[in-house]
Amino acid sequence: MKQYRQGIEATLEIIGGKWKALIICQLMNGIKRTGELQRQIPGVSQKVLIQQLRELEQDGLVRRRVYEQMPPKVEYGLTDYGITANGIVEVMCAWGTENIRHRQRQGEEIELLEEEPDEEREVRGL
C-alpha cells in the first residue's frame, strides 16, 4: 500500500519535475503532435518528451491517439481527468510570473519571454 504524508506528495508524483507541467500547459491549448510539443517546449529531447507523455498517459491525464497511416501520426490531448490539473498549472504559471517580477524588482536580470496579458488572467480569475 502506497502512503503519503501530505496530498502534495501525490500531486508532485504525477506532475512534478521539469517537463510534465509544461506538457500539460501546452495541451491545455488543444491536441498536439509530438513534434509540435517538442518545438513548444525548448530543451526537451524527443526521448524524454515521449517518456513523460507515456507517464502522464499511464496516470490518466493524457490521451494518446495513433492514426494507422504512413508515416504514423500520433496526437496527444488531455483527458477529462487531465483537464482537472489545469487549475494547478494555471496557478503555477501565475506564481511563476509574479516570482519573475519580484526578482526583477530585486535587481536580477531575468526576462519572461511569453507573458500572459493581464486581461486573460483576469478572465480566469488569476
N, CA, C and O atoms as CSV, one atom per row, in Angstrom:
chain,resi,resn,atom,element,x,y,z
A,1,MET,N,N,0.842,-1.180,0.000
A,1,MET,CA,C,0.000,0.000,0.000
A,1,MET,C,C,0.886,1.242,0.000
A,1,MET,O,O,1.773,1.389,0.841
A,2,LYS,N,N,0.634,2.123,-0.947
A,2,LYS,CA,C,1.376,3.378,-1.032
A,2,LYS,C,C,0.800,4.362,-0.021
A,2,LYS,O,O,-0.416,4.469,0.140
A,3,GLN,N,N,1.684,5.072,0.648
A,3,GLN,CA,C,1.238,6.043,1.650
A,3,GLN,C,C,1.882,7.395,1.392
A,3,GLN,O,O,3.018,7.485,0.926
A,4,TYR,N,N,1.137,8.433,1.701
A,4,TYR,CA,C,1.621,9.808,1.582
A,4,TYR,C,C,1.406,10.512,2.909
A,4,TYR,O,O,0.422,10.251,3.602
A,5,ARG,N,N,2.296,11.380,3.257
A,5,ARG,CA,C,2.138,12.182,4.473
A,5,ARG,C,C,1.311,13.431,4.180
A,5,ARG,O,O,0.611,13.938,5.057
A,6,GLN,N,N,1.396,13.930,2.931
A,6,GLN,CA,C,0.640,15.115,2.521
A,6,GLN,C,C,0.142,14.907,1.097
A,6,GLN,O,O,0.778,14.211,0.305
A,7,GLY,N,N,-0.991,15.510,0.779
A,7,GLY,CA,C,-1.555,15.384,-0.553
A,7,GLY,C,C,-0.654,15.908,-1.646
A,7,GLY,O,O,-0.687,15.412,-2.772
A,8,ILE,N,N,0.155,16.908,-1.326
A,8,ILE,CA,C,1.038,17.486,-2.342
A,8,ILE,C,C,2.056,16.472,-2.849
A,8,ILE,O,O,2.540,16.586,-3.975
A,9,GLU,N,N,2.382,15.484,-2.028
A,9,GLU,CA,C,3.297,14.431,-2.479
A,9,GLU,C,C,2.714,13.684,-3.673
A,9,GLU,O,O,3.427,13.380,-4.629
A,10,ALA,N,N,1.420,13.391,-3.617
A,10,ALA,CA,C,0.761,12.695,-4.723
A,10,ALA,C,C,0.713,13.586,-5.962
A,10,ALA,O,O,0.881,13.105,-7.083
A,11,THR,N,N,0.483,14.883,-5.759
A,11,THR,CA,C,0.459,15.826,-6.881
A,11,THR,C,C,1.813,15.883,-7.561
A,11,THR,O,O,1.905,15.793,-8.786
A,12,LEU,N,N,2.863,16.032,-6.767
A,12,LEU,CA,C,4.207,16.138,-7.332
A,12,LEU,C,C,4.651,14.837,-7.981
A,12,LEU,O,O,5.439,14.850,-8.926
A,13,GLU,N,N,4.153,13.721,-7.484
A,13,GLU,CA,C,4.482,12.437,-8.092
A,13,GLU,C,C,3.940,12.382,-9.529
A,13,GLU,O,O,4.565,11.787,-10.407
A,14,ILE,N,N,2.796,12.994,-9.760
A,14,ILE,CA,C,2.165,12.964,-11.072
A,14,ILE,C,C,2.677,14.078,-11.978
A,14,ILE,O,O,3.048,13.812,-13.121
A,15,ILE,N,N,2.706,15.327,-11.493
A,15,ILE,CA,C,3.057,16.449,-12.387
A,15,ILE,C,C,4.341,17.155,-11.991
A,15,ILE,O,O,4.647,18.227,-12.514
A,16,GLY,N,N,5.097,16.567,-11.072
A,16,GLY,CA,C,6.352,17.171,-10.664
A,16,GLY,C,C,7.420,16.997,-11.726
A,16,GLY,O,O,7.209,16.329,-12.739
A,17,GLY,N,N,8.546,17.594,-11.485
A,17,GLY,CA,C,9.645,17.512,-12.443
A,17,GLY,C,C,9.634,18.694,-13.390
A,17,GLY,O,O,8.785,19.581,-13.305
A,18,LYS,N,N,10.579,18.682,-14.275
A,18,LYS,CA,C,10.793,19.835,-15.148
A,18,LYS,C,C,9.811,19.906,-16.307
A,18,LYS,O,O,9.498,21.005,-16.764
A,19,TRP,N,N,9.311,18.775,-16.800
A,19,TRP,CA,C,8.601,18.786,-18.068
A,19,TRP,C,C,7.103,18.563,-17.997
A,19,TRP,O,O,6.380,19.082,-18.848
A,20,LYS,N,N,6.606,17.822,-17.031
A,20,LYS,CA,C,5.196,17.423,-17.055
A,20,LYS,C,C,4.230,18.602,-16.984
A,20,LYS,O,O,3.246,18.634,-17.722
A,21,ALA,N,N,4.493,19.560,-16.117
A,21,ALA,CA,C,3.601,20.729,-16.039
A,21,ALA,C,C,3.647,21.514,-17.351
A,21,ALA,O,O,2.627,22.042,-17.793
A,22,LEU,N,N,4.825,21.594,-17.974
A,22,LEU,CA,C,4.929,22.281,-19.266
A,22,LEU,C,C,4.149,21.549,-20.347
A,22,LEU,O,O,3.527,22.180,-21.202
A,23,ILE,N,N,4.180,20.228,-20.314
A,23,ILE,CA,C,3.410,19.435,-21.278
A,23,ILE,C,C,1.925,19.683,-21.072
A,23,ILE,O,O,1.195,19.922,-22.035
A,24,ILE,N,N,1.474,19.629,-19.831
A,24,ILE,CA,C,0.065,19.887,-19.536
A,24,ILE,C,C,-0.321,21.286,-19.982
A,24,ILE,O,O,-1.392,21.481,-20.558
A,25,CYS,N,N,0.532,22.253,-19.724
A,25,CYS,CA,C,0.279,23.636,-20.127
A,25,CYS,C,C,0.072,23.728,-21.636
A,25,CYS,O,O,-0.851,24.408,-22.084
A,26,GLN,N,N,0.895,23.070,-22.417
A,26,GLN,CA,C,0.758,23.098,-23.872
A,26,GLN,C,C,-0.508,22.375,-24.314
A,26,GLN,O,O,-1.181,22.826,-25.241
A,27,LEU,N,N,-0.839,21.273,-23.674
A,27,LEU,CA,C,-2.026,20.516,-24.056
A,27,LEU,C,C,-3.320,21.201,-23.617
A,27,LEU,O,O,-4.397,20.860,-24.106
A,28,MET,N,N,-3.223,22.165,-22.699
A,28,MET,CA,C,-4.386,22.957,-22.324
A,28,MET,C,C,-4.923,23.723,-23.534
A,28,MET,O,O,-6.107,24.053,-23.594
A,29,ASN,N,N,-4.049,24.000,-24.485
A,29,ASN,CA,C,-4.427,24.752,-25.682
A,29,ASN,C,C,-4.947,23.857,-26.794
A,29,ASN,O,O,-5.295,24.352,-27.866
A,30,GLY,N,N,-5.009,22.556,-26.566
A,30,GLY,CA,C,-5.554,21.650,-27.566
A,30,GLY,C,C,-4.629,20.492,-27.871
A,30,GLY,O,O,-3.528,20.379,-27.331
A,31,ILE,N,N,-5.113,19.638,-28.754
A,31,ILE,CA,C,-4.396,18.424,-29.145
A,31,ILE,C,C,-3.125,18.791,-29.897
A,31,ILE,O,O,-3.117,19.712,-30.713
A,32,LYS,N,N,-2.052,18.059,-29.613
A,32,LYS,CA,C,-0.752,18.325,-30.234
A,32,LYS,C,C,-0.093,17.025,-30.664
A,32,LYS,O,O,-0.307,15.967,-30.071
A,33,ARG,N,N,0.710,17.134,-31.705
A,33,ARG,CA,C,1.567,16.019,-32.116
A,33,ARG,C,C,2.894,16.145,-31.376
A,33,ARG,O,O,3.213,17.197,-30.823
A,34,THR,N,N,3.653,15.069,-31.374
A,34,THR,CA,C,4.928,15.044,-30.649
A,34,THR,C,C,5.852,16.167,-31.101
A,34,THR,O,O,6.441,16.859,-30.272
A,35,GLY,N,N,5.982,16.350,-32.413
A,35,GLY,CA,C,6.865,17.391,-32.937
A,35,GLY,C,C,6.444,18.790,-32.513
A,35,GLY,O,O,7.292,19.635,-32.227
A,36,GLU,N,N,5.134,19.039,-32.470
A,36,GLU,CA,C,4.629,20.343,-32.020
A,36,GLU,C,C,5.025,20.595,-30.573
A,36,GLU,O,O,5.503,21.674,-30.224
A,37,LEU,N,N,4.819,19.582,-29.740
A,37,LEU,CA,C,5.180,19.723,-28.326
A,37,LEU,C,C,6.670,19.981,-28.168
A,37,LEU,O,O,7.079,20.814,-27.359
A,38,GLN,N,N,7.470,19.276,-28.930
A,38,GLN,CA,C,8.917,19.436,-28.815
A,38,GLN,C,C,9.339,20.851,-29.213
A,38,GLN,O,O,10.230,21.429,-28.591
A,39,ARG,N,N,8.708,21.408,-30.239
A,39,ARG,CA,C,9.022,22.788,-30.643
A,39,ARG,C,C,8.565,23.802,-29.593
A,39,ARG,O,O,9.218,24.826,-29.392
A,40,GLN,N,N,7.460,23.521,-28.933
A,40,GLN,CA,C,6.892,24.458,-27.967
A,40,GLN,C,C,7.530,24.350,-26.586
A,40,GLN,O,O,7.316,25.206,-25.728
A,41,ILE,N,N,8.314,23.296,-26.378
A,41,ILE,CA,C,8.999,23.111,-25.099
A,41,ILE,C,C,10.495,22.995,-25.381
A,41,ILE,O,O,11.035,21.889,-25.418
A,42,PRO,N,N,11.158,24.116,-25.578
A,42,PRO,CA,C,12.587,24.085,-25.899
A,42,PRO,C,C,13.395,23.381,-24.811
A,42,PRO,O,O,13.154,23.558,-23.617
A,43,GLY,N,N,14.341,22.594,-25.250
A,43,GLY,CA,C,15.243,21.928,-24.319
A,43,GLY,C,C,14.881,20.491,-24.003
A,43,GLY,O,O,15.716,19.746,-23.488
A,44,VAL,N,N,13.654,20.083,-24.299
A,44,VAL,CA,C,13.274,18.701,-24.013
A,44,VAL,C,C,13.660,17.835,-25.206
A,44,VAL,O,O,13.391,18.189,-26.354
A,45,SER,N,N,14.286,16.708,-24.928
A,45,SER,CA,C,14.638,15.790,-26.007
A,45,SER,C,C,13.396,14.975,-26.379
A,45,SER,O,O,12.458,14.856,-25.591
A,46,GLN,N,N,13.406,14.426,-27.573
A,46,GLN,CA,C,12.268,13.619,-28.006
A,46,GLN,C,C,12.085,12.414,-27.086
A,46,GLN,O,O,10.959,12.058,-26.741
A,47,LYS,N,N,13.189,11.791,-26.692
A,47,LYS,CA,C,13.133,10.620,-25.811
A,47,LYS,C,C,12.466,10.961,-24.481
A,47,LYS,O,O,11.581,10.238,-24.024
A,48,VAL,N,N,12.885,12.053,-23.867
A,48,VAL,CA,C,12.326,12.457,-22.575
A,48,VAL,C,C,10.868,12.873,-22.738
A,48,VAL,O,O,10.029,12.532,-21.905
A,49,LEU,N,N,10.562,13.607,-23.803
A,49,LEU,CA,C,9.193,14.032,-24.046
A,49,LEU,C,C,8.261,12.830,-24.151
A,49,LEU,O,O,7.203,12.802,-23.522
A,50,ILE,N,N,8.649,11.856,-24.933
A,50,ILE,CA,C,7.815,10.664,-25.106
A,50,ILE,C,C,7.680,9.902,-23.789
A,50,ILE,O,O,6.600,9.407,-23.467
A,51,GLN,N,N,8.764,9.807,-23.032
A,51,GLN,CA,C,8.722,9.143,-21.723
A,51,GLN,C,C,7.739,9.854,-20.787
A,51,GLN,O,O,6.932,9.208,-20.119
A,52,GLN,N,N,7.813,11.180,-20.745
A,52,GLN,CA,C,6.930,11.955,-19.876
A,52,GLN,C,C,5.472,11.841,-20.329
A,52,GLN,O,O,4.568,11.735,-19.500
A,53,LEU,N,N,5.247,11.864,-21.650
A,53,LEU,CA,C,3.890,11.698,-22.177
A,53,LEU,C,C,3.329,10.330,-21.805
A,53,LEU,O,O,2.156,10.215,-21.446
A,54,ARG,N,N,4.148,9.309,-21.887
A,54,ARG,CA,C,3.689,7.956,-21.534
A,54,ARG,C,C,3.340,7.855,-20.050
A,54,ARG,O,O,2.361,7.209,-19.676
A,55,GLU,N,N,4.151,8.500,-19.208
A,55,GLU,CA,C,3.849,8.500,-17.769
A,55,GLU,C,C,2.541,9.238,-17.499
A,55,GLU,O,O,1.719,8.779,-16.705
A,56,LEU,N,N,2.348,10.377,-18.157
A,56,LEU,CA,C,1.097,11.117,-17.990
A,56,LEU,C,C,-0.092,10.315,-18.511
A,56,LEU,O,O,-1.193,10.398,-17.967
A,57,GLU,N,N,0.137,9.544,-19.561
A,57,GLU,CA,C,-0.913,8.672,-20.098
A,57,GLU,C,C,-1.239,7.561,-19.090
A,57,GLU,O,O,-2.410,7.267,-18.847
A,58,GLN,N,N,-0.213,6.951,-18.513
A,58,GLN,CA,C,-0.421,5.897,-17.516
A,58,GLN,C,C,-1.175,6.423,-16.296
A,58,GLN,O,O,-1.964,5.703,-15.685
A,59,ASP,N,N,-0.922,7.685,-15.950
A,59,ASP,CA,C,-1.582,8.295,-14.799
A,59,ASP,C,C,-2.978,8.809,-15.136
A,59,ASP,O,O,-3.687,9.307,-14.262
A,60,GLY,N,N,-3.374,8.686,-16.407
A,60,GLY,CA,C,-4.730,9.048,-16.806
A,60,GLY,C,C,-4.948,10.502,-17.151
A,60,GLY,O,O,-6.091,10.922,-17.331
A,61,LEU,N,N,-3.874,11.296,-17.250
A,61,LEU,CA,C,-4.028,12.712,-17.560
A,61,LEU,C,C,-3.990,13.004,-19.059
A,61,LEU,O,O,-4.586,13.976,-19.523
A,62,VAL,N,N,-3.297,12.171,-19.801
A,62,VAL,CA,C,-3.105,12.396,-21.240
A,62,VAL,C,C,-3.658,11.211,-22.024
A,62,VAL,O,O,-3.524,10.053,-21.628
A,63,ARG,N,N,-4.278,11.541,-23.139
A,63,ARG,CA,C,-4.788,10.527,-24.063
A,63,ARG,C,C,-3.913,10.539,-25.305
A,63,ARG,O,O,-3.592,11.600,-25.840
A,64,ARG,N,N,-3.536,9.373,-25.750
A,64,ARG,CA,C,-2.700,9.204,-26.944
A,64,ARG,C,C,-3.557,8.581,-28.030
A,64,ARG,O,O,-4.204,7.556,-27.817
A,65,ARG,N,N,-3.552,9.213,-29.199
A,65,ARG,CA,C,-4.320,8.677,-30.323
A,65,ARG,C,C,-3.368,8.411,-31.482
A,65,ARG,O,O,-2.664,9.308,-31.944
A,66,VAL,N,N,-3.359,7.164,-31.942
A,66,VAL,CA,C,-2.492,6.743,-33.039
A,66,VAL,C,C,-3.357,6.548,-34.276
A,66,VAL,O,O,-4.361,5.837,-34.241
A,67,TYR,N,N,-2.956,7.187,-35.367
A,67,TYR,CA,C,-3.642,7.032,-36.645
A,67,TYR,C,C,-2.886,5.995,-37.463
A,67,TYR,O,O,-1.668,6.085,-37.613
A,68,GLU,N,N,-3.591,5.034,-37.980
A,68,GLU,CA,C,-2.986,3.977,-38.786
A,68,GLU,C,C,-2.763,4.503,-40.202
A,68,GLU,O,O,-3.608,4.335,-41.080
A,69,GLN,N,N,-1.644,5.125,-40.402
A,69,GLN,CA,C,-1.277,5.666,-41.711
A,69,GLN,C,C,0.235,5.691,-41.814
A,69,GLN,O,O,0.935,5.483,-40.823
A,70,MET,N,N,0.729,5.941,-42.990
A,70,MET,CA,C,2.177,6.056,-43.192
A,70,MET,C,C,2.483,7.443,-43.713
A,70,MET,O,O,1.878,7.854,-44.702
A,71,PRO,N,N,3.379,8.178,-43.109
A,71,PRO,CA,C,4.057,7.838,-41.847
A,71,PRO,C,C,3.067,7.884,-40.681
A,71,PRO,O,O,2.029,8.540,-40.767
A,72,PRO,N,N,3.391,7.190,-39.601
A,72,PRO,CA,C,2.486,7.149,-38.454
A,72,PRO,C,C,2.220,8.553,-37.899
A,72,PRO,O,O,3.100,9.413,-37.887
A,73,LYS,N,N,1.010,8.752,-37.450
A,73,LYS,CA,C,0.616,10.030,-36.858
A,73,LYS,C,C,0.110,9.748,-35.453
A,73,LYS,O,O,-0.769,8.908,-35.260
A,74,VAL,N,N,0.670,10.455,-34.467
A,74,VAL,CA,C,0.272,10.297,-33.072
A,74,VAL,C,C,-0.079,11.671,-32.527
A,74,VAL,O,O,0.673,12.630,-32.697
A,75,GLU,N,N,-1.227,11.757,-31.871
A,75,GLU,CA,C,-1.653,13.008,-31.248
A,75,GLU,C,C,-1.881,12.784,-29.761
A,75,GLU,O,O,-2.257,11.696,-29.325
A,76,TYR,N,N,-1.644,13.847,-28.991
A,76,TYR,CA,C,-1.835,13.807,-27.551
A,76,TYR,C,C,-2.794,14.912,-27.138
A,76,TYR,O,O,-2.761,16.019,-27.676
A,77,GLY,N,N,-3.634,14.598,-26.190
A,77,GLY,CA,C,-4.556,15.583,-25.636
A,77,GLY,C,C,-4.822,15.241,-24.179
A,77,GLY,O,O,-4.506,14.145,-23.716
A,78,LEU,N,N,-5.399,16.183,-23.473
A,78,LEU,CA,C,-5.748,15.946,-22.077
A,78,LEU,C,C,-7.032,15.136,-21.988
A,78,LEU,O,O,-7.960,15.341,-22.771
A,79,THR,N,N,-7.082,14.229,-21.046
A,79,THR,CA,C,-8.320,13.516,-20.736
A,79,THR,C,C,-9.182,14.441,-19.875
A,79,THR,O,O,-8.732,15.510,-19.464
A,80,ASP,N,N,-10.408,14.031,-19.608
A,80,ASP,CA,C,-11.249,14.813,-18.689
A,80,ASP,C,C,-10.568,14.943,-17.334
A,80,ASP,O,O,-10.605,16.002,-16.708
A,81,TYR,N,N,-9.950,13.860,-16.893
A,81,TYR,CA,C,-9.215,13.900,-15.626
A,81,TYR,C,C,-8.010,14.840,-15.727
A,81,TYR,O,O,-7.715,15.576,-14.786
A,82,GLY,N,N,-7.317,14.816,-16.867
A,82,GLY,CA,C,-6.181,15.700,-17.073
A,82,GLY,C,C,-6.563,17.165,-17.027
A,82,GLY,O,O,-5.796,18.004,-16.555
A,83,ILE,N,N,-7.758,17.469,-17.522
A,83,ILE,CA,C,-8.235,18.854,-17.517
A,83,ILE,C,C,-8.351,19.374,-16.085
A,83,ILE,O,O,-8.220,20.574,-15.845
A,84,THR,N,N,-8.596,18.472,-15.138
A,84,THR,CA,C,-8.694,18.911,-13.743
A,84,THR,C,C,-7.358,19.446,-13.219
A,84,THR,O,O,-7.338,20.160,-12.216
A,85,ALA,N,N,-6.258,19.120,-13.871
A,85,ALA,CA,C,-4.941,19.630,-13.464
A,85,ALA,C,C,-4.700,21.053,-13.974
A,85,ALA,O,O,-3.746,21.705,-13.550
A,86,ASN,N,N,-5.552,21.539,-14.877
A,86,ASN,CA,C,-5.360,22.879,-15.431
A,86,ASN,C,C,-5.290,23.947,-14.350
A,86,ASN,O,O,-4.461,24.854,-14.421
A,87,GLY,N,N,-6.150,23.841,-13.360
A,87,GLY,CA,C,-6.147,24.839,-12.292
A,87,GLY,C,C,-4.809,24.911,-11.582
A,87,GLY,O,O,-4.314,25.998,-11.281
A,88,ILE,N,N,-4.227,23.760,-11.317
A,88,ILE,CA,C,-2.923,23.716,-10.648
A,88,ILE,C,C,-1.860,24.367,-11.534
A,88,ILE,O,O,-1.060,25.175,-11.062
A,89,VAL,N,N,-1.858,24.012,-12.804
A,89,VAL,CA,C,-0.855,24.541,-13.726
A,89,VAL,C,C,-1.033,26.048,-13.900
A,89,VAL,O,O,-0.045,26.780,-13.950
A,90,GLU,N,N,-2.274,26.520,-13.992
A,90,GLU,CA,C,-2.515,27.957,-14.125
A,90,GLU,C,C,-2.003,28.718,-12.909
A,90,GLU,O,O,-1.407,29.786,-13.047
A,91,VAL,N,N,-2.233,28.174,-11.723
A,91,VAL,CA,C,-1.734,28.816,-10.505
A,91,VAL,C,C,-0.209,28.829,-10.509
A,91,VAL,O,O,0.404,29.822,-10.115
A,92,MET,N,N,0.407,27.734,-10.951
A,92,MET,CA,C,1.871,27.689,-11.041
A,92,MET,C,C,2.389,28.745,-12.017
A,92,MET,O,O,3.395,29.402,-11.748
A,93,CYS,N,N,1.704,28.907,-13.145
A,93,CYS,CA,C,2.099,29.916,-14.136
A,93,CYS,C,C,1.999,31.319,-13.543
A,93,CYS,O,O,2.915,32.129,-13.685
A,94,ALA,N,N,0.881,31.597,-12.878
A,94,ALA,CA,C,0.677,32.925,-12.281
A,94,ALA,C,C,1.729,33.202,-11.211
A,94,ALA,O,O,2.286,34.298,-11.149
A,95,TRP,N,N,1.998,32.197,-10.365
A,95,TRP,CA,C,3.001,32.375,-9.321
A,95,TRP,C,C,4.381,32.593,-9.937
A,95,TRP,O,O,5.148,33.437,-9.473
A,96,GLY,N,N,4.690,31.829,-10.981
A,96,GLY,CA,C,5.982,31.972,-11.650
A,96,GLY,C,C,6.156,33.356,-12.255
A,96,GLY,O,O,7.236,33.942,-12.173
A,97,THR,N,N,5.090,33.884,-12.866
A,97,THR,CA,C,5.147,35.234,-13.441
A,97,THR,C,C,5.395,36.264,-12.349
A,97,THR,O,O,6.217,37.165,-12.515
A,98,GLU,N,N,4.690,36.133,-11.238
A,98,GLU,CA,C,4.890,37.070,-10.129
A,98,GLU,C,C,6.280,36.908,-9.526
A,98,GLU,O,O,6.892,37.893,-9.113
A,99,ASN,N,N,6.783,35.684,-9.470
A,99,ASN,CA,C,8.135,35.443,-8.970
A,99,ASN,C,C,9.172,36.147,-9.840
A,99,ASN,O,O,10.131,36.727,-9.330
A,100,ILE,N,N,8.977,36.092,-11.143
A,100,ILE,CA,C,9.902,36.775,-12.058
A,100,ILE,C,C,9.856,38.280,-11.820
A,100,ILE,O,O,10.899,38.930,-11.749
A,101,ARG,N,N,8.654,38.833,-11.696
A,101,ARG,CA,C,8.525,40.282,-11.421
A,101,ARG,C,C,9.207,40.652,-10.112
A,101,ARG,O,O,9.895,41.669,-10.035
A,102,HIS,N,N,9.021,39.833,-9.084
A,102,HIS,CA,C,9.649,40.072,-7.784
A,102,HIS,C,C,11.169,40.099,-7.922
A,102,HIS,O,O,11.834,40.988,-7.391
A,103,ARG,N,N,11.702,39.130,-8.632
A,103,ARG,CA,C,13.147,39.048,-8.825
A,103,ARG,C,C,13.661,40.221,-9.645
A,103,ARG,O,O,14.764,40.709,-9.400
A,104,GLN,N,N,12.873,40.684,-10.622
A,104,GLN,CA,C,13.261,41.864,-11.400
A,104,GLN,C,C,13.329,43.087,-10.487
A,104,GLN,O,O,14.258,43.888,-10.587
A,105,ARG,N,N,12.344,43.231,-9.595
A,105,ARG,CA,C,12.342,44.360,-8.657
A,105,ARG,C,C,13.544,44.300,-7.721
A,105,ARG,O,O,14.015,45.331,-7.240
A,106,GLN,N,N,14.043,43.085,-7.462
A,106,GLN,CA,C,15.215,42.910,-6.609
A,106,GLN,C,C,16.512,43.175,-7.360
A,106,GLN,O,O,17.594,43.123,-6.776
A,107,GLY,N,N,16.403,43.465,-8.674
A,107,GLY,CA,C,17.575,43.801,-9.470
A,107,GLY,C,C,18.142,42.651,-10.291
A,107,GLY,O,O,19.146,42.826,-10.982
A,108,GLU,N,N,17.527,41.499,-10.231
A,108,GLU,CA,C,18.020,40.366,-11.008
A,108,GLU,C,C,17.710,40.580,-12.487
A,108,GLU,O,O,16.619,41.022,-12.849
A,109,GLU,N,N,18.671,40.266,-13.322
A,109,GLU,CA,C,18.455,40.358,-14.765
A,109,GLU,C,C,17.786,39.074,-15.218
A,109,GLU,O,O,18.436,38.045,-15.408
A,110,ILE,N,N,16.487,39.155,-15.385
A,110,ILE,CA,C,15.678,37.991,-15.727
A,110,ILE,C,C,14.546,38.475,-16.613
A,110,ILE,O,O,14.057,39.594,-16.458
A,111,GLU,N,N,14.132,37.625,-17.544
A,111,GLU,CA,C,13.122,38.042,-18.515
A,111,GLU,C,C,12.120,36.917,-18.740
A,111,GLU,O,O,12.489,35.745,-18.815
A,112,LEU,N,N,10.853,37.289,-18.845
A,112,LEU,CA,C,9.796,36.350,-19.215
A,112,LEU,C,C,9.481,36.595,-20.680
A,112,LEU,O,O,9.020,37.678,-21.038
A,113,LEU,N,N,9.722,35.608,-21.532
A,113,LEU,CA,C,9.583,35.792,-22.969
A,113,LEU,C,C,8.137,35.840,-23.434
A,113,LEU,O,O,7.798,36.627,-24.318
A,114,GLU,N,N,7.283,35.012,-22.853
A,114,GLU,CA,C,5.877,34.991,-23.263
A,114,GLU,C,C,5.004,35.289,-22.065
A,114,GLU,O,O,4.577,34.381,-21.352
A,115,GLU,N,N,4.742,36.563,-21.847
A,115,GLU,CA,C,3.913,36.937,-20.715
A,115,GLU,C,C,2.453,36.924,-21.128
A,115,GLU,O,O,2.093,37.392,-22.209
A,116,GLU,N,N,1.628,36.389,-20.263
A,116,GLU,CA,C,0.198,36.334,-20.497
A,116,GLU,C,C,-0.392,37.718,-20.251
A,116,GLU,O,O,-0.102,38.333,-19.224
A,117,PRO,N,N,-1.218,38.224,-21.178
A,117,PRO,CA,C,-1.833,39.536,-20.964
A,117,PRO,C,C,-2.682,39.555,-19.694
A,117,PRO,O,O,-3.326,38.563,-19.354
A,118,ASP,N,N,-2.678,40.710,-18.984
A,118,ASP,CA,C,-3.426,40.838,-17.733
A,118,ASP,C,C,-4.898,40.508,-17.902
A,118,ASP,O,O,-5.502,39.891,-17.024
A,119,GLU,N,N,-5.492,40.921,-19.047
A,119,GLU,CA,C,-6.917,40.680,-19.222
A,119,GLU,C,C,-7.244,39.186,-19.290
A,119,GLU,O,O,-8.325,38.781,-18.863
A,120,GLU,N,N,-6.332,38.354,-19.818
A,120,GLU,CA,C,-6.572,36.908,-19.833
A,120,GLU,C,C,-6.534,36.340,-18.431
A,120,GLU,O,O,-7.341,35.474,-18.092
A,121,ARG,N,N,-5.600,36.819,-17.600
A,121,ARG,CA,C,-5.539,36.348,-16.212
A,121,ARG,C,C,-6.791,36.761,-15.464
A,121,ARG,O,O,-7.315,35.988,-14.662
A,122,GLU,N,N,-7.288,37.988,-15.720
A,122,GLU,CA,C,-8.478,38.462,-15.044
A,122,GLU,C,C,-9.699,37.629,-15.416
A,122,GLU,O,O,-10.538,37.335,-14.565
A,123,VAL,N,N,-9.798,37.246,-16.701
A,123,VAL,CA,C,-10.921,36.432,-17.152
A,123,VAL,C,C,-10.937,35.102,-16.397
A,123,VAL,O,O,-12.005,34.596,-16.049
A,124,ARG,N,N,-9.762,34.539,-16.144
A,124,ARG,CA,C,-9.675,33.254,-15.441
A,124,ARG,C,C,-9.628,33.428,-13.930
A,124,ARG,O,O,-9.567,32.444,-13.194
A,125,GLY,N,N,-9.657,34.678,-13.461
A,125,GLY,CA,C,-9.678,34.921,-12.033
A,125,GLY,C,C,-8.328,34.822,-11.371
A,125,GLY,O,O,-8.255,34.579,-10.167
A,126,LEU,N,N,-7.244,35.005,-12.127
A,126,LEU,CA,C,-5.895,34.927,-11.529
A,126,LEU,C,C,-5.381,36.303,-11.214
A,126,LEU,O,O,-4.268,36.445,-10.707
